[in-house]
Amino acid sequence: MEDSDFSGLSGLLSGFSVYTLILAVLFGLVGFAAFRYGRKNSEPRPLILGIALMAYGYFVSNAWVSLAIGALLTLLIFFPL
């Protein structure tokens, strides 16, 4: 295969590191579980936070910021203010 076959993929992922992608997948799974729990039990808090956990990874390209946001949203699921 030539390098030009994957040129669109490298441009698409150029701002993200491997660690950022791994964190996005990890917190996306936590968010999906929270979303399903909130939908099943008709609880809006885990439902909204689950959507936020699944979505924020598309907008954050720094691994440390991604870790901080994901940890904060996950803590908010289990320890409400």
N, C-alpha and C positions, 0 to 999 in steps of 0.2 A: 504494500500500500504506500501511496505517496503521502508526503506531509500535507499537501494541499487538501486531502480528503477531510482532515480534522481542523482546518483553519477556522471554521465557524464555531466549533466547540471551544477552542482556546480563546476566542474573542468573547464568547458568552460567559466563561468562567474566569476571566482575567482578573477581576477584583477580589476573588475569593480564594482563600488558602484551603488546604486539605483539612486543617483543624476546624475552620469555620464551617465547612460542609459537614463534618462529623458531628459537631455540636448542633447544627441545624437539624440533622436527622434525629439525633438523640432527643432533643427537646421537642421536636415535632411528634415523636412517638408518645412522649409524656402528655403533650397537648391533645393528641388524638384520644388517649385514654380518658383524660379529663373531660373532653368534649362528649364522649360517649356516656360517661357517668352523669354528666349534667343533663344531657338529653333524656336519658332513661329515667332519671329521678325528678325531672322538671325543676332543676336548680339552675338559676341563671349564672351564678358566680363561676362554677367550674366550666360551664358552657362557654362563657365569654373569654375566660382566661385560657381555655383550651384552644379557642380560635386564635387568640393572640400568640400563644406558643407555637402554633403551626405556621403562622404568617410572618412573624418578625424575622425569621432567618433569611427571607428573600430580600430584606432591606438593609441588613447589617453585614459589612464585609470585614470587620475587625474581630479576631477571635476572642480577645479579652472583653470587648464590649458585648459580643454575643453570649459569652459565658455569664457576664454580670446580668444581662437582661433575662436570660433563660433561668438563672438561679432565682432572681427576684420574682419572676412570674410563677415559678414552681413553688416557692415559699408562700406566695399569696394564696395559692390553692389550698395548702394545708394549714396555714396560720393566718386566718383573716384578721384585718385590722380592727 
